[in-house]
Amino acid sequence: MEMLKTREVSVQLGVSQTTIRRWITLLPSAPKRDSLGGYLFTAADMDHLRTIQTQIEAGKLLSEITLSPNAGPLPIAPPSAPSSEAPSSPDPSSMDEIAVLELAVTGAGTMTNSLAAETDQLLSRMERLEYALAQKADDIVSIQLLQHRKELEDIRQTVSQLAASIEQLQLPLQMAAAAREKSPVPAPKQQKRRRNIFRLLF
């Protein structure tokens, strides 16, 4: 059975490796590890990760993502039998302290839930931004490749035009050289030189 590493999974899903490690916490069971401590993902793990990605793209928070929709609700504990002993009367002096503690615990729980919800929202926004950045990066790379191809095509056309111009410039020179090779070189006239010598003497 083929198992994928974190880098290969991030390439297939189009998200960063940090995002994959964050999604691992939502899997039903942690993936296996290799000898170096890296994660190894099976086909079932990939299905779970794709389900997580689909739900995040649909706008769900990390806390709202479910991988087992058929799981039933948690069982409700049966009511405890009434005690035959008479309830002890609370100490009036400790009533205020108990109320304060209950309020403090309730407030702390509310703040914890609020912070957890805000954290999930921030993580979900980060996931969406990373996904959008990955898509934009792919678009930018495609545009750059098209521009490079166009520039290369322009350079090829320019080189072809220069080669044609050089051939046109060399053609007259080649014709002139060929004409010189065909035409005989006239012999030097010795009679005129002799006449010039006689004129200098007389």
VOKOL-425109 format. One record per atom (N, C-alpha, C): residue number from 1; residue in three letters; atom name; x, y, z. Coordinates in Angstrom, 2 decimals. Layout:
<pts>
rotor, kollum, midren, px, py, pz
NUM, ALA, CA, X, Y, Z
...
</pts>
This chain:
<pts>
rotor, kollum, midren, px, py, pz
1, MET, N, 0.86, -1.19, 0.00
1, MET, CA, 0.00, 0.00, 0.00
1, MET, C, 0.89, 1.24, 0.00
2, GLU, N, 0.66, 2.12, -0.96
2, GLU, CA, 1.48, 3.32, -1.09
2, GLU, C, 1.08, 4.33, -0.02
3, MET, N, 2.09, 4.91, 0.63
3, MET, CA, 1.86, 5.91, 1.67
3, MET, C, 2.58, 7.19, 1.26
4, LEU, N, 1.91, 8.31, 1.49
4, LEU, CA, 2.42, 9.61, 1.05
4, LEU, C, 3.00, 10.37, 2.24
5, LYS, N, 4.02, 11.19, 1.95
5, LYS, CA, 4.60, 12.05, 2.96
5, LYS, C, 3.85, 13.39, 3.01
6, THR, N, 4.18, 14.19, 4.02
6, THR, CA, 3.47, 15.46, 4.21
6, THR, C, 3.63, 16.36, 3.00
7, ARG, N, 4.82, 16.43, 2.44
7, ARG, CA, 5.05, 17.31, 1.29
7, ARG, C, 4.21, 16.86, 0.09
8, GLU, N, 4.13, 15.57, -0.15
8, GLU, CA, 3.35, 15.07, -1.28
8, GLU, C, 1.85, 15.33, -1.07
9, VAL, N, 1.40, 15.19, 0.17
9, VAL, CA, -0.02, 15.46, 0.46
9, VAL, C, -0.33, 16.93, 0.25
10, SER, N, 0.57, 17.82, 0.69
10, SER, CA, 0.33, 19.26, 0.52
10, SER, C, 0.28, 19.65, -0.95
11, VAL, N, 1.10, 18.98, -1.78
11, VAL, CA, 1.07, 19.27, -3.22
11, VAL, C, -0.25, 18.80, -3.83
12, GLN, N, -0.71, 17.62, -3.44
12, GLN, CA, -1.96, 17.10, -4.01
12, GLN, C, -3.17, 17.95, -3.60
13, LEU, N, -3.19, 18.41, -2.34
13, LEU, CA, -4.34, 19.18, -1.86
13, LEU, C, -4.20, 20.67, -2.13
14, GLY, N, -3.01, 21.13, -2.50
14, GLY, CA, -2.81, 22.55, -2.80
14, GLY, C, -2.78, 23.44, -1.58
15, VAL, N, -2.33, 22.92, -0.44
15, VAL, CA, -2.21, 23.72, 0.78
15, VAL, C, -0.81, 23.53, 1.33
16, SER, N, -0.47, 24.34, 2.35
16, SER, CA, 0.87, 24.26, 2.92
16, SER, C, 1.00, 23.05, 3.84
17, GLN, N, 2.26, 22.69, 4.14
17, GLN, CA, 2.51, 21.58, 5.05
17, GLN, C, 2.06, 21.92, 6.47
18, THR, N, 2.13, 23.21, 6.84
18, THR, CA, 1.64, 23.63, 8.16
18, THR, C, 0.14, 23.36, 8.28
19, THR, N, -0.60, 23.62, 7.22
19, THR, CA, -2.04, 23.35, 7.22
19, THR, C, -2.31, 21.86, 7.38
20, ILE, N, -1.53, 21.03, 6.70
20, ILE, CA, -1.73, 19.58, 6.81
20, ILE, C, -1.49, 19.14, 8.26
21, ARG, N, -0.45, 19.66, 8.90
21, ARG, CA, -0.18, 19.28, 10.29
21, ARG, C, -1.30, 19.74, 11.21
22, ARG, N, -1.92, 20.87, 10.89
22, ARG, CA, -3.04, 21.35, 11.70
22, ARG, C, -4.27, 20.47, 11.51
23, TRP, N, -4.47, 19.99, 10.29
23, TRP, CA, -5.63, 19.13, 10.03
23, TRP, C, -5.45, 17.74, 10.66
24, ILE, N, -4.21, 17.34, 10.91
24, ILE, CA, -3.97, 16.02, 11.49
24, ILE, C, -4.67, 15.88, 12.84
25, THR, N, -4.80, 17.00, 13.57
25, THR, CA, -5.44, 16.93, 14.89
25, THR, C, -6.92, 16.58, 14.79
26, LEU, N, -7.51, 16.71, 13.59
26, LEU, CA, -8.93, 16.40, 13.40
26, LEU, C, -9.15, 14.96, 12.94
27, LEU, N, -8.09, 14.26, 12.59
27, LEU, CA, -8.26, 12.88, 12.10
27, LEU, C, -8.68, 11.94, 13.23
28, PRO, N, -9.41, 10.90, 12.91
28, PRO, CA, -9.82, 9.94, 13.96
28, PRO, C, -8.62, 9.29, 14.65
29, SER, N, -7.56, 9.05, 13.90
29, SER, CA, -6.33, 8.47, 14.48
29, SER, C, -5.14, 9.11, 13.80
30, ALA, N, -4.07, 9.29, 14.56
30, ALA, CA, -2.88, 9.94, 14.03
30, ALA, C, -2.23, 9.05, 12.97
31, PRO, N, -1.72, 9.63, 11.88
31, PRO, CA, -1.05, 8.83, 10.86
31, PRO, C, 0.23, 8.19, 11.39
32, LYS, N, 0.69, 7.20, 10.69
32, LYS, CA, 1.94, 6.54, 11.07
32, LYS, C, 3.11, 7.46, 10.77
33, ARG, N, 4.26, 7.13, 11.34
33, ARG, CA, 5.47, 7.93, 11.14
33, ARG, C, 6.58, 7.04, 10.59
34, ASP, N, 7.50, 7.68, 9.84
34, ASP, CA, 8.65, 6.95, 9.33
34, ASP, C, 9.79, 6.98, 10.34
35, SER, N, 10.94, 6.49, 9.93
35, SER, CA, 12.08, 6.40, 10.85
35, SER, C, 12.59, 7.77, 11.28
36, LEU, N, 12.34, 8.81, 10.47
36, LEU, CA, 12.78, 10.16, 10.81
36, LEU, C, 11.72, 10.96, 11.56
37, GLY, N, 10.57, 10.38, 11.82
37, GLY, CA, 9.52, 11.07, 12.55
37, GLY, C, 8.50, 11.77, 11.67
38, GLY, N, 8.64, 11.66, 10.34
38, GLY, CA, 7.68, 12.29, 9.44
38, GLY, C, 6.41, 11.47, 9.32
39, TYR, N, 5.31, 12.16, 8.99
39, TYR, CA, 4.02, 11.48, 8.86
39, TYR, C, 3.95, 10.70, 7.55
40, LEU, N, 3.24, 9.58, 7.59
40, LEU, CA, 2.95, 8.77, 6.42
40, LEU, C, 1.43, 8.60, 6.32
41, PHE, N, 0.86, 9.05, 5.21
41, PHE, CA, -0.59, 9.09, 5.06
41, PHE, C, -1.06, 7.96, 4.16
42, THR, N, -2.11, 7.28, 4.62
42, THR, CA, -2.72, 6.22, 3.83
42, THR, C, -3.84, 6.81, 2.97
43, ALA, N, -4.46, 5.95, 2.16
43, ALA, CA, -5.57, 6.41, 1.33
43, ALA, C, -6.75, 6.87, 2.19
44, ALA, N, -6.99, 6.19, 3.32
44, ALA, CA, -8.08, 6.61, 4.22
44, ALA, C, -7.77, 7.98, 4.82
45, ASP, N, -6.50, 8.21, 5.18
45, ASP, CA, -6.13, 9.53, 5.70
45, ASP, C, -6.36, 10.61, 4.65
46, MET, N, -6.04, 10.31, 3.39
46, MET, CA, -6.26, 11.28, 2.32
46, MET, C, -7.74, 11.60, 2.16
47, ASP, N, -8.60, 10.58, 2.29
47, ASP, CA, -10.04, 10.82, 2.20
47, ASP, C, -10.50, 11.74, 3.32
48, HIS, N, -10.00, 11.51, 4.54
48, HIS, CA, -10.36, 12.39, 5.66
48, HIS, C, -9.88, 13.81, 5.42
49, LEU, N, -8.67, 13.97, 4.91
49, LEU, CA, -8.13, 15.31, 4.67
49, LEU, C, -8.92, 16.03, 3.58
50, ARG, N, -9.34, 15.29, 2.56
50, ARG, CA, -10.16, 15.93, 1.52
50, ARG, C, -11.52, 16.34, 2.09
51, THR, N, -12.07, 15.54, 2.98
51, THR, CA, -13.33, 15.91, 3.63
51, THR, C, -13.16, 17.18, 4.46
52, ILE, N, -12.05, 17.27, 5.19
52, ILE, CA, -11.77, 18.48, 5.98
52, ILE, C, -11.65, 19.69, 5.06
53, GLN, N, -10.92, 19.55, 3.96
53, GLN, CA, -10.74, 20.66, 3.03
53, GLN, C, -12.07, 21.12, 2.43
54, THR, N, -12.92, 20.15, 2.09
54, THR, CA, -14.22, 20.50, 1.52
54, THR, C, -15.08, 21.27, 2.51
55, GLN, N, -15.07, 20.85, 3.78
55, GLN, CA, -15.88, 21.53, 4.78
55, GLN, C, -15.33, 22.92, 5.08
56, ILE, N, -14.00, 23.08, 5.07
56, ILE, CA, -13.42, 24.41, 5.29
56, ILE, C, -13.76, 25.35, 4.14
57, GLU, N, -13.68, 24.85, 2.91
57, GLU, CA, -14.03, 25.68, 1.76
57, GLU, C, -15.52, 26.04, 1.78
58, ALA, N, -16.34, 25.20, 2.43
58, ALA, CA, -17.77, 25.51, 2.55
58, ALA, C, -18.04, 26.54, 3.63
59, GLY, N, -17.01, 26.94, 4.39
59, GLY, CA, -17.18, 27.99, 5.38
59, GLY, C, -17.28, 27.51, 6.81
60, LYS, N, -17.01, 26.24, 7.06
60, LYS, CA, -17.11, 25.73, 8.42
60, LYS, C, -15.86, 26.05, 9.21
61, LEU, N, -16.02, 26.18, 10.54
61, LEU, CA, -14.89, 26.34, 11.44
61, LEU, C, -14.27, 24.98, 11.74
62, LEU, N, -13.05, 25.02, 12.26
62, LEU, CA, -12.39, 23.76, 12.59
62, LEU, C, -13.16, 22.99, 13.66
63, SER, N, -13.76, 23.74, 14.60
63, SER, CA, -14.52, 23.07, 15.66
63, SER, C, -15.82, 22.46, 15.14
64, GLU, N, -16.28, 22.90, 13.96
64, GLU, CA, -17.54, 22.41, 13.41
64, GLU, C, -17.34, 21.24, 12.44
65, ILE, N, -16.10, 20.91, 12.14
65, ILE, CA, -15.83, 19.86, 11.15
65, ILE, C, -16.06, 18.50, 11.79
66, THR, N, -16.78, 17.65, 11.08
66, THR, CA, -17.06, 16.29, 11.55
66, THR, C, -16.61, 15.30, 10.50
67, LEU, N, -15.95, 14.25, 10.94
67, LEU, CA, -15.50, 13.19, 10.05
67, LEU, C, -16.32, 11.91, 10.20
68, SER, N, -17.23, 11.89, 11.21
68, SER, CA, -18.08, 10.72, 11.40
68, SER, C, -19.52, 11.20, 11.58
69, PRO, N, -20.19, 11.58, 10.49
69, PRO, CA, -21.54, 12.14, 10.62
69, PRO, C, -22.57, 11.15, 11.14
70, ASN, N, -22.29, 9.83, 11.09
70, ASN, CA, -23.27, 8.84, 11.54
70, ASN, C, -23.19, 8.56, 13.03
71, ALA, N, -22.24, 9.20, 13.71
71, ALA, CA, -22.10, 8.95, 15.15
71, ALA, C, -23.29, 9.52, 15.88
72, GLY, N, -23.83, 8.79, 16.83
72, GLY, CA, -25.00, 9.22, 17.57
72, GLY, C, -24.65, 10.18, 18.68
73, PRO, N, -25.65, 10.74, 19.34
73, PRO, CA, -25.38, 11.67, 20.44
73, PRO, C, -24.83, 10.93, 21.64
74, LEU, N, -24.21, 11.68, 22.51
74, LEU, CA, -23.65, 11.10, 23.72
74, LEU, C, -24.77, 10.57, 24.61
75, PRO, N, -24.54, 9.42, 25.27
75, PRO, CA, -25.60, 8.87, 26.13
75, PRO, C, -25.84, 9.77, 27.33
76, ILE, N, -27.11, 9.79, 27.76
76, ILE, CA, -27.51, 10.62, 28.91
76, ILE, C, -27.51, 9.74, 30.15
77, ALA, N, -26.86, 10.22, 31.17
77, ALA, CA, -26.77, 9.44, 32.40
77, ALA, C, -28.15, 9.36, 33.07
78, PRO, N, -28.52, 8.19, 33.60
78, PRO, CA, -29.83, 8.08, 34.25
78, PRO, C, -29.87, 8.90, 35.52
79, PRO, N, -31.07, 9.39, 35.88
79, PRO, CA, -31.18, 10.21, 37.10
79, PRO, C, -30.85, 9.36, 38.32
80, SER, N, -30.17, 9.98, 39.23
80, SER, CA, -29.79, 9.27, 40.45
80, SER, C, -30.98, 9.11, 41.37
81, ALA, N, -30.99, 8.02, 42.10
81, ALA, CA, -32.10, 7.76, 43.02
81, ALA, C, -32.06, 8.74, 44.18
82, PRO, N, -33.24, 9.18, 44.63
82, PRO, CA, -33.26, 10.13, 45.75
82, PRO, C, -32.69, 9.49, 47.01
83, SER, N, -31.94, 10.23, 47.72
83, SER, CA, -31.33, 9.75, 48.95
83, SER, C, -32.34, 9.75, 50.08
84, SER, N, -32.27, 8.71, 50.88
84, SER, CA, -33.21, 8.62, 52.01
84, SER, C, -32.78, 9.50, 53.16
85, GLU, N, -31.51, 9.94, 53.11
85, GLU, CA, -31.05, 10.78, 54.20
85, GLU, C, -31.55, 12.19, 54.02
86, ALA, N, -31.77, 12.85, 55.09
86, ALA, CA, -32.25, 14.24, 55.05
86, ALA, C, -31.12, 15.13, 54.60
87, PRO, N, -31.40, 16.07, 53.70
87, PRO, CA, -30.34, 16.95, 53.22
87, PRO, C, -29.83, 17.83, 54.35
88, SER, N, -28.54, 17.97, 54.33
88, SER, CA, -27.93, 18.82, 55.36
88, SER, C, -28.14, 20.28, 55.00
89, SER, N, -28.44, 21.06, 55.96
89, SER, CA, -28.69, 22.49, 55.73
89, SER, C, -27.37, 23.19, 55.52
90, PRO, N, -27.25, 24.03, 54.47
90, PRO, CA, -26.00, 24.71, 54.19
90, PRO, C, -25.69, 25.75, 55.25
91, ASP, N, -24.43, 25.97, 55.43
91, ASP, CA, -23.96, 26.96, 56.39
91, ASP, C, -24.22, 28.35, 55.81
92, PRO, N, -24.98, 29.20, 56.47
92, PRO, CA, -25.28, 30.54, 55.92
92, PRO, C, -24.03, 31.36, 55.70
93, SER, N, -23.00, 31.14, 56.51
93, SER, CA, -21.79, 31.96, 56.36
93, SER, C, -21.01, 31.62, 55.10
94, SER, N, -21.20, 30.37, 54.59
94, SER, CA, -20.47, 29.96, 53.39
94, SER, C, -21.28, 30.11, 52.11
95, MET, N, -22.50, 30.60, 52.17
95, MET, CA, -23.34, 30.75, 50.98
95, MET, C, -22.75, 31.78, 50.01
96, ASP, N, -22.26, 32.90, 50.54
96, ASP, CA, -21.71, 33.94, 49.66
96, ASP, C, -20.46, 33.45, 48.95
97, GLU, N, -19.60, 32.72, 49.66
97, GLU, CA, -18.38, 32.23, 49.03
97, GLU, C, -18.70, 31.22, 47.94
98, ILE, N, -19.66, 30.36, 48.19
98, ILE, CA, -20.04, 29.37, 47.18
98, ILE, C, -20.60, 30.06, 45.95
99, ALA, N, -21.44, 31.08, 46.15
99, ALA, CA, -22.00, 31.79, 45.01
99, ALA, C, -20.93, 32.49, 44.20
100, VAL, N, -19.96, 33.09, 44.91
100, VAL, CA, -18.87, 33.77, 44.21
100, VAL, C, -18.05, 32.78, 43.40
101, LEU, N, -17.77, 31.60, 43.99
101, LEU, CA, -17.00, 30.59, 43.27
101, LEU, C, -17.75, 30.09, 42.03
102, GLU, N, -19.07, 29.89, 42.21
102, GLU, CA, -19.86, 29.43, 41.06
102, GLU, C, -19.85, 30.46, 39.95
103, LEU, N, -19.98, 31.74, 40.31
103, LEU, CA, -19.95, 32.79, 39.30
103, LEU, C, -18.58, 32.85, 38.61
104, ALA, N, -17.51, 32.69, 39.40
104, ALA, CA, -16.17, 32.72, 38.82
104, ALA, C, -15.96, 31.57, 37.86
105, VAL, N, -16.41, 30.37, 38.25
105, VAL, CA, -16.25, 29.21, 37.37
105, VAL, C, -17.07, 29.38, 36.11
106, THR, N, -18.32, 29.88, 36.28
106, THR, CA, -19.17, 30.10, 35.10
106, THR, C, -18.55, 31.12, 34.16
107, GLY, N, -18.04, 32.22, 34.73
107, GLY, CA, -17.41, 33.23, 33.89
107, GLY, C, -16.17, 32.72, 33.19
108, ALA, N, -15.36, 31.92, 33.90
108, ALA, CA, -14.16, 31.37, 33.28
108, ALA, C, -14.52, 30.42, 32.15
109, GLY, N, -15.56, 29.61, 32.35
109, GLY, CA, -15.98, 28.70, 31.29
109, GLY, C, -16.49, 29.45, 30.07
110, THR, N, -17.24, 30.54, 30.33
110, THR, CA, -17.74, 31.34, 29.20
110, THR, C, -16.60, 31.97, 28.43
111, MET, N, -15.62, 32.51, 29.16
111, MET, CA, -14.47, 33.11, 28.49
111, MET, C, -13.68, 32.07, 27.72
112, THR, N, -13.54, 30.88, 28.28
112, THR, CA, -12.81, 29.82, 27.58
112, THR, C, -13.51, 29.44, 26.29
113, ASN, N, -14.85, 29.29, 26.37
113, ASN, CA, -15.60, 28.96, 25.15
113, ASN, C, -15.49, 30.07, 24.11
114, SER, N, -15.55, 31.32, 24.59
114, SER, CA, -15.44, 32.44, 23.65
114, SER, C, -14.07, 32.47, 22.99
115, LEU, N, -13.01, 32.26, 23.79
115, LEU, CA, -11.66, 32.24, 23.21
115, LEU, C, -11.49, 31.09, 22.24
116, ALA, N, -12.07, 29.94, 22.57
116, ALA, CA, -11.96, 28.80, 21.66
116, ALA, C, -12.67, 29.08, 20.34
117, ALA, N, -13.84, 29.72, 20.43
117, ALA, CA, -14.57, 30.05, 19.19
117, ALA, C, -13.79, 31.05, 18.35
118, GLU, N, -13.21, 32.08, 19.01
118, GLU, CA, -12.42, 33.05, 18.28
118, GLU, C, -11.18, 32.41, 17.65
119, THR, N, -10.56, 31.49, 18.40
119, THR, CA, -9.39, 30.79, 17.85
119, THR, C, -9.76, 29.98, 16.63
120, ASP, N, -10.90, 29.29, 16.69
120, ASP, CA, -11.35, 28.51, 15.53
120, ASP, C, -11.63, 29.42, 14.34
121, GLN, N, -12.23, 30.58, 14.61
121, GLN, CA, -12.50, 31.50, 13.52
121, GLN, C, -11.20, 32.00, 12.88
122, LEU, N, -10.21, 32.33, 13.72
122, LEU, CA, -8.93, 32.79, 13.19
122, LEU, C, -8.23, 31.69, 12.38
123, LEU, N, -8.27, 30.47, 12.89
123, LEU, CA, -7.66, 29.36, 12.16
123, LEU, C, -8.35, 29.12, 10.83
124, SER, N, -9.68, 29.22, 10.83
124, SER, CA, -10.41, 29.02, 9.58
124, SER, C, -10.08, 30.12, 8.58
125, ARG, N, -9.97, 31.35, 9.07
125, ARG, CA, -9.59, 32.45, 8.17
125, ARG, C, -8.19, 32.24, 7.61
126, MET, N, -7.29, 31.75, 8.47
126, MET, CA, -5.93, 31.46, 7.99
126, MET, C, -5.95, 30.37, 6.92
127, GLU, N, -6.80, 29.36, 7.13
127, GLU, CA, -6.89, 28.29, 6.13
127, GLU, C, -7.38, 28.84, 4.80
128, ARG, N, -8.40, 29.70, 4.86
128, ARG, CA, -8.93, 30.26, 3.61
128, ARG, C, -7.91, 31.15, 2.93
129, LEU, N, -7.18, 31.96, 3.73
129, LEU, CA, -6.16, 32.83, 3.14
129, LEU, C, -5.04, 32.01, 2.51
130, GLU, N, -4.61, 30.95, 3.18
130, GLU, CA, -3.57, 30.10, 2.60
130, GLU, C, -4.04, 29.45, 1.31
131, TYR, N, -5.29, 29.02, 1.31
131, TYR, CA, -5.83, 28.41, 0.10
131, TYR, C, -5.91, 29.43, -1.04
132, ALA, N, -6.37, 30.66, -0.70
132, ALA, CA, -6.46, 31.70, -1.72
132, ALA, C, -5.07, 32.09, -2.23
133, LEU, N, -4.10, 32.18, -1.31
133, LEU, CA, -2.73, 32.51, -1.73
133, LEU, C, -2.15, 31.44, -2.63
134, ALA, N, -2.43, 30.18, -2.31
134, ALA, CA, -1.94, 29.10, -3.15
134, ALA, C, -2.53, 29.18, -4.56
135, GLN, N, -3.84, 29.50, -4.63
135, GLN, CA, -4.46, 29.64, -5.94
135, GLN, C, -3.87, 30.81, -6.71
136, LYS, N, -3.67, 31.95, -6.01
136, LYS, CA, -3.10, 33.12, -6.68
136, LYS, C, -1.67, 32.86, -7.12
137, ALA, N, -0.92, 32.13, -6.29
137, ALA, CA, 0.46, 31.81, -6.67
137, ALA, C, 0.49, 30.99, -7.95
138, ASP, N, -0.43, 30.03, -8.06
138, ASP, CA, -0.49, 29.23, -9.29
138, ASP, C, -0.84, 30.11, -10.50
139, ASP, N, -1.79, 31.05, -10.31
139, ASP, CA, -2.16, 31.95, -11.40
139, ASP, C, -0.98, 32.83, -11.81
140, ILE, N, -0.23, 33.33, -10.80
140, ILE, CA, 0.91, 34.19, -11.10
140, ILE, C, 1.98, 33.43, -11.86
141, VAL, N, 2.24, 32.20, -11.45
141, VAL, CA, 3.24, 31.38, -12.15
141, VAL, C, 2.82, 31.14, -13.60
142, SER, N, 1.52, 30.88, -13.81
142, SER, CA, 1.04, 30.66, -15.18
142, SER, C, 1.21, 31.91, -16.03
143, ILE, N, 0.88, 33.08, -15.45
143, ILE, CA, 1.03, 34.34, -16.19
143, ILE, C, 2.49, 34.60, -16.51
144, GLN, N, 3.39, 34.36, -15.55
144, GLN, CA, 4.81, 34.57, -15.79
144, GLN, C, 5.34, 33.64, -16.88
145, LEU, N, 4.87, 32.40, -16.88
145, LEU, CA, 5.30, 31.47, -17.93
145, LEU, C, 4.85, 31.95, -19.31
146, LEU, N, 3.61, 32.46, -19.39
146, LEU, CA, 3.12, 32.98, -20.67
146, LEU, C, 3.94, 34.18, -21.12
147, GLN, N, 4.29, 35.07, -20.17
147, GLN, CA, 5.10, 36.23, -20.53
147, GLN, C, 6.49, 35.81, -21.00
148, HIS, N, 7.09, 34.82, -20.30
148, HIS, CA, 8.41, 34.36, -20.72
148, HIS, C, 8.36, 33.74, -22.13
149, ARG, N, 7.31, 32.99, -22.39
149, ARG, CA, 7.19, 32.39, -23.72
149, ARG, C, 7.05, 33.47, -24.79
150, LYS, N, 6.28, 34.51, -24.49
150, LYS, CA, 6.11, 35.59, -25.45
150, LYS, C, 7.42, 36.32, -25.68
151, GLU, N, 8.18, 36.57, -24.59
151, GLU, CA, 9.47, 37.23, -24.74
151, GLU, C, 10.44, 36.37, -25.56
152, LEU, N, 10.44, 35.06, -25.32
152, LEU, CA, 11.30, 34.18, -26.10
152, LEU, C, 10.91, 34.19, -27.58
153, GLU, N, 9.62, 34.21, -27.85
153, GLU, CA, 9.16, 34.25, -29.24
153, GLU, C, 9.58, 35.56, -29.90
154, ASP, N, 9.48, 36.68, -29.17
154, ASP, CA, 9.92, 37.97, -29.71
154, ASP, C, 11.42, 37.95, -29.99
155, ILE, N, 12.19, 37.34, -29.07
155, ILE, CA, 13.64, 37.27, -29.27
155, ILE, C, 13.97, 36.42, -30.50
156, ARG, N, 13.24, 35.32, -30.68
156, ARG, CA, 13.48, 34.48, -31.86
156, ARG, C, 13.19, 35.25, -33.14
157, GLN, N, 12.09, 35.99, -33.15
157, GLN, CA, 11.75, 36.77, -34.34
157, GLN, C, 12.81, 37.83, -34.62
158, THR, N, 13.30, 38.48, -33.56
158, THR, CA, 14.33, 39.51, -33.74
158, THR, C, 15.61, 38.90, -34.29
159, VAL, N, 16.00, 37.72, -33.76
159, VAL, CA, 17.20, 37.04, -34.25
159, VAL, C, 17.03, 36.66, -35.72
160, SER, N, 15.85, 36.20, -36.09
160, SER, CA, 15.60, 35.82, -37.49
160, SER, C, 15.71, 37.04, -38.40
161, GLN, N, 15.15, 38.17, -37.95
161, GLN, CA, 15.23, 39.39, -38.75
161, GLN, C, 16.67, 39.87, -38.90
162, LEU, N, 17.45, 39.79, -37.80
162, LEU, CA, 18.85, 40.19, -37.88
162, LEU, C, 19.63, 39.29, -38.83
163, ALA, N, 19.36, 37.99, -38.78
163, ALA, CA, 20.04, 37.06, -39.68
163, ALA, C, 19.72, 37.37, -41.13
164, ALA, N, 18.44, 37.69, -41.40
164, ALA, CA, 18.05, 38.04, -42.77
164, ALA, C, 18.74, 39.33, -43.23
165, SER, N, 18.82, 40.32, -42.31
165, SER, CA, 19.48, 41.58, -42.67
165, SER, C, 20.96, 41.37, -42.95
166, ILE, N, 21.60, 40.52, -42.13
166, ILE, CA, 23.03, 40.24, -42.35
166, ILE, C, 23.24, 39.55, -43.69
167, GLU, N, 22.36, 38.64, -44.05
167, GLU, CA, 22.48, 37.96, -45.34
167, GLU, C, 22.32, 38.95, -46.49
168, GLN, N, 21.38, 39.90, -46.35
168, GLN, CA, 21.20, 40.91, -47.39
168, GLN, C, 22.42, 41.81, -47.52
169, LEU, N, 23.07, 42.13, -46.39
169, LEU, CA, 24.26, 42.96, -46.44
169, LEU, C, 25.46, 42.19, -47.03
170, GLN, N, 25.54, 40.92, -46.76
170, GLN, CA, 26.66, 40.13, -47.26
170, GLN, C, 26.52, 39.78, -48.74
171, LEU, N, 25.30, 39.82, -49.27
171, LEU, CA, 25.09, 39.42, -50.65
171, LEU, C, 25.85, 40.30, -51.64
172, PRO, N, 25.78, 41.66, -51.55
172, PRO, CA, 26.58, 42.48, -52.48
172, PRO, C, 28.07, 42.22, -52.35
173, LEU, N, 28.55, 42.03, -51.12
173, LEU, CA, 29.98, 41.76, -50.95
173, LEU, C, 30.38, 40.44, -51.60
174, GLN, N, 29.53, 39.46, -51.47
174, GLN, CA, 29.84, 38.18, -52.10
174, GLN, C, 29.82, 38.29, -53.63
175, MET, N, 28.87, 39.05, -54.15
175, MET, CA, 28.80, 39.24, -55.60
175, MET, C, 30.02, 39.98, -56.11
176, ALA, N, 30.44, 41.01, -55.35
176, ALA, CA, 31.62, 41.76, -55.77
176, ALA, C, 32.86, 40.89, -55.74
177, ALA, N, 32.99, 40.06, -54.68
177, ALA, CA, 34.15, 39.17, -54.60
177, ALA, C, 34.15, 38.17, -55.74
178, ALA, N, 32.97, 37.67, -56.09
178, ALA, CA, 32.89, 36.72, -57.20
178, ALA, C, 33.25, 37.38, -58.52
179, ALA, N, 32.82, 38.64, -58.70
179, ALA, CA, 33.14, 39.35, -59.93
179, ALA, C, 34.64, 39.60, -60.04
180, ARG, N, 35.29, 39.91, -58.93
180, ARG, CA, 36.74, 40.12, -58.97
180, ARG, C, 37.47, 38.83, -59.32
181, GLU, N, 36.99, 37.74, -58.82
181, GLU, CA, 37.65, 36.48, -59.13
181, GLU, C, 37.51, 36.13, -60.61
182, LYS, N, 36.39, 36.47, -61.22
182, LYS, CA, 36.17, 36.14, -62.63
182, LYS, C, 36.93, 37.06, -63.56
183, SER, N, 37.03, 38.36, -63.26
183, SER, CA, 37.68, 39.33, -64.16
183, SER, C, 39.19, 39.20, -64.04
184, PRO, N, 39.95, 39.16, -65.19
184, PRO, CA, 41.42, 39.05, -65.13
184, PRO, C, 42.05, 40.35, -64.65
185, VAL, N, 43.16, 40.23, -63.99
185, VAL, CA, 43.87, 41.40, -63.49
185, VAL, C, 44.72, 41.98, -64.62
186, PRO, N, 44.53, 43.25, -65.00
186, PRO, CA, 45.31, 43.83, -66.11
186, PRO, C, 46.80, 43.91, -65.77
187, ALA, N, 47.62, 43.61, -66.77
187, ALA, CA, 49.08, 43.68, -66.56
187, ALA, C, 49.53, 45.11, -66.49
188, PRO, N, 50.54, 45.41, -65.77
188, PRO, CA, 51.02, 46.80, -65.67
188, PRO, C, 51.66, 47.26, -66.98
189, LYS, N, 51.41, 48.48, -67.34
189, LYS, CA, 51.92, 49.06, -68.58
189, LYS, C, 53.34, 49.56, -68.36
190, GLN, N, 54.29, 48.90, -69.05
190, GLN, CA, 55.69, 49.26, -68.87
190, GLN, C, 56.10, 50.42, -69.78
191, GLN, N, 55.36, 50.61, -70.89
191, GLN, CA, 55.75, 51.66, -71.82
191, GLN, C, 55.60, 53.03, -71.20
192, LYS, N, 54.52, 53.26, -70.48
192, LYS, CA, 54.31, 54.57, -69.88
192, LYS, C, 55.39, 54.87, -68.86
193, ARG, N, 55.79, 53.83, -68.11
193, ARG, CA, 56.83, 54.04, -67.12
193, ARG, C, 58.14, 54.42, -67.81
194, ARG, N, 58.45, 53.77, -68.96
194, ARG, CA, 59.66, 54.13, -69.68
194, ARG, C, 59.60, 55.57, -70.17
195, ARG, N, 58.44, 56.00, -70.69
195, ARG, CA, 58.31, 57.37, -71.15
195, ARG, C, 58.52, 58.35, -70.03
196, ASN, N, 57.97, 58.01, -68.86
196, ASN, CA, 58.13, 58.92, -67.73
196, ASN, C, 59.61, 59.02, -67.33
197, ILE, N, 60.35, 57.93, -67.46
197, ILE, CA, 61.78, 57.95, -67.12
197, ILE, C, 62.54, 58.84, -68.13
198, PHE, N, 62.18, 58.69, -69.44
198, PHE, CA, 62.84, 59.53, -70.45
198, PHE, C, 62.55, 61.00, -70.20
199, ARG, N, 61.32, 61.33, -69.80
199, ARG, CA, 60.98, 62.73, -69.54
199, ARG, C, 61.80, 63.29, -68.38
200, LEU, N, 62.05, 62.48, -67.40
200, LEU, CA, 62.84, 62.95, -66.25
200, LEU, C, 64.31, 63.17, -66.65
201, LEU, N, 64.81, 62.33, -67.61
201, LEU, CA, 66.20, 62.49, -68.01
201, LEU, C, 66.41, 63.70, -68.89
202, PHE, N, 65.46, 63.96, -69.76
202, PHE, CA, 65.61, 65.08, -70.70
202, PHE, C, 64.74, 66.22, -70.22
</pts>
